Amino acid sequence: MNKFAPLVAAALAWAVFGTWAEARRSALQKDMPALRPGIEADLAARHCPAVRIDTERFRQFSRENHLNHADFFTKKRSVALQHDLDAELAQFRARPEEACAQMWTKYGDDGTVQHLLARK
């Protein structure tokens, strides 16, 4: 028998366990409720030519919710949130005017969710 067989078996078991654990974490992960508005406002600023992030209010919003750059842009998101954001991104591509109007209603001057956007 090969003397490396136990090592190969252990590495394979570790890979299987890691894959299972990541899938379970992703399915059970809960995002901070404030994360969605910040990410959606950023999407709007990137895809809507007439709006930009209201820097001061976004900073205040981030401070109040204890969020930083990594929370918005580099940390893993839940599967559900990522699915919703992918759908919104598809809407920006398919119907940009409608998507931008919706984001302005949510995050513009009199935003129904939070004031995070300003006109350019």
Stockholm file with secondary structure:
# STOCKHOLM 1.0

chainA/1-120         MNKFAPLVAAALAWAVFGTWAEARRSALQKDMPALRPGIEADLAARHCPAVRIDTERFRQFSRENHLNHADFFTKKRSVALQHDLDAELAQFRARPEEACAQMWTKYGDDGTVQHLLARK
#=GR chainA/1-120 SS CCTTHHHHHHHHHHHHHHHHHHHHHHHHCCCCTTHHHHHHHHHHHHHCTTEEECHHHHHHHHHHTTCCHHHHHTSCCCHHHHHHHHHHHHHHHHCHHHHHHHHHHHHSTTCSSCCCEEEC
#=GC SS_cons         CCTTHHHHHHHHHHHHHHHHHHHHHHHHCCCCTTHHHHHHHHHHHHHCTTEEECHHHHHHHHHHTTCCHHHHHTSCCCHHHHHHHHHHHHHHHHCHHHHHHHHHHHHSTTCSSCCCEEEC
//
